[in-house]
Amino acid sequence: QYRIAGLAPGEYVVKATLTVHTSFAMQRGVMNMAGLGADKPLVAYAPGSFHKSGAKALTLAAGQEQSGEDITINLTGTHSVSGRVVSAEDGHAINSGSVELTDASDKDLVRGAAVDASGNFTVGFVPAGTYNLAVTGGADTEPSKNRPTGIVRFTMPEIVRSYEDGKQSVVVGDTDVVGLNVALQPSKGGKPGVNMNDLLK
């Protein structure tokens, strides 16, 4: 159940936002922030669409009360997209980065996930459609040599080598998409990126 009060007269679209996953984790009392922000909330519009274009507009007059504006979120109609991010040079797994899927016809529909320590990724709850897949922040990393301090301790892995962003098109139909292989080129000069641990000090 939900209730929204105090709305001015006008036209509205009702939407619900679901947080479906979290990327940060605690390891030995240290919060690893790698991948935080990669996951995207799933947005559904009333009466039952993942696209804003499928939303039913609601017009309210002064003092009007409206009921029955239900939102149906059909998760059974969504799928997962999974694969691996590797170096284009020698094929080794790249152990850090973010993957985003943006609907080719609706830039507001974005799903995302972080790359894990083995270079794998799984983007969940993806509605059927054609997407632009982008891998950003690709890097070879190693555990930080800095020992975090404080009650809440933050750490980021040290970047050994960074990579150029990668892009490709993905079509999601009636089943999950598996086995995608995204090969990234090393950044020009192969220099490490910004050490996030220095920013957290």
N, C-alpha and C positions, 0 to 999 in steps of 0.2 A: 504494500500500500504506500502511496505517496500523496502529499498535498503541497501545493505551492500557492502561497497567498500574497496579496499586495501587488498584483500585476496591473499595470496600466492598460487601458484599452489598446488593442492592436492585434497584429498577426504573429503567431508563435509556432515554433516547431518543438515538439517534446522529444528528448533523447535521453538515453541511459548510458552511462559509462561504466564498464566493468574492468577492474584490474584482474588480469588472469594469470600473472606470473611475476616473480621478482628475481632479479639477477644477482643481488649481492649476497654474500654468505659469510658466516663466521667460521674462522679456522684458527684453533688454538687461542681463542680469545681476541683475535684480530679480525676486524671487519675488512674484507677485501672488496674494494669498490669497483674493480674491473667489470665492465659490462653494465654498470648501473645506468639506467636511462635507455638501454637498448630495447627493452620490452615496451610495447605500446598498448595502451588500454583499448579494449574493444568497444566501439560505439554503435549503438542501435537506435534507430529512429522509429517513432510511432507512425503507423501501427505495427510494423514488423519488417523493417528494411535496414541493411547495413550501409545503404547509400542515402545521402541526404536528398537526392533527387526522388527517392521513393517515399519520402516523408509526407504525411498528410498535414497540411497547414491548418492551424486552429485560430479562428478569429474571435476575439473577446470584446464585448461591449462594456461600457462602464457599469460596475456593480454586478456583472454577470458571473454566475457560478457554473462551471462545466465539470461534468463527471464522466466516467467511462472511457477516459483516454488511456487505454491499456497499451502496453508495449510487449510484443511477443519476440523473444530472442531465440531463434532457431539454431542452436549450436550443432544439431545433427546435420545441418546443411553446410558446415564448415569443414575444412581439411587442414592437414599440416604439410609444410614444405621443409624438407630436410636435405642436408648435403654436407660438403666438406670444403674448407678453404685451404688452399695449398699455395706454395711458392711456384711460380711459373719456371723458375730456374731448374730446380731439382725435384720438385714434387713433394717436399716435406710439408707437414701440417703446420699451419700458422696458428699459434695458440692464443691470439687475442684479436678482437675486432667486433664490429657490430654489423648485423644484416638487417636490411629494411626492404620490405615489399610494399610498393606503392601502386595502387590500382591505376592502370594506364588511362582510364576514362574518368577517374575520380581521385584527385590528388589528396582529398581529405580522408580517404580510406587507406590507412597505413598500418601494417603489422611489422613486428620486429623481434629480434632475439640477439643474444650475445653468442660469440664463438667460444666454445669451451677449450679446455687445455689440450684436447686432441684434434682441434681444428674443426670439430663438428658443430652443426647448428640445427635447430628445429624451430621453425616459426609456426605457432599453433593458431587455431581458430581463424583460418583464412577462407573467406567466402569464394565461391567459384568466380573466375574472371581471368583477365590477362594482366600481369603485373610486371613492373620494372623492378628487378632485384638489384640492390646496391650494397656492396661491402665497403665499409669505411673504417678507418682506424686500424687497419691490419698491421700486426707487428709480431715479431718473435720476441718473447719476453722471458725473463728469469726472475725468481723470487727476489724481493728487495733485500739489500744488505743492511738497510737502515732499520734500527729497532724502534718501533713506534712507542710513544709514551702517552700517559694520560689515562683517564677513566675509560673513555671511549677511544679506542685506538684504530686509526685508519692506515691502510697501506695500499700501495699500488705496485704491481710488478715493474721491474726495471726493463725498459725497452732496449733490446739489443740491435734490432733492425726494423725499420718501418717499410711499408709497402704502399704503392699507388692504389687508389680506389678501383674497385672492379664493378662492372655492370653486365647484366644480361636480362633477357626477357623470359618470363615464366608463365605458362598457361596452367591454371588450376581448373580441373573439370569435376568429375564425379568421385574421384578417389584422391588419396594422399599423393603428393609428389615426393619421390625419394631419389637418392643417388645423384643429386646435383653436385657438380665439381666446379668450383670457382677458383681459377688460377690468377694470382696477383703478381704483378711485376714489382721488383724492389724499387724503392724510391730512388730517384737520381742521386748517385753518390752513396746510396745505402746507409745514410747517416741515421742514427737513432733520433726519435722524436723527443718531445718535451718529457722530462722526468716528472711525473705527476707527484711523486713523493716530495720533491722540492717545493711544490705549490701547497702541499698539505702541512708543511712545517709551520 
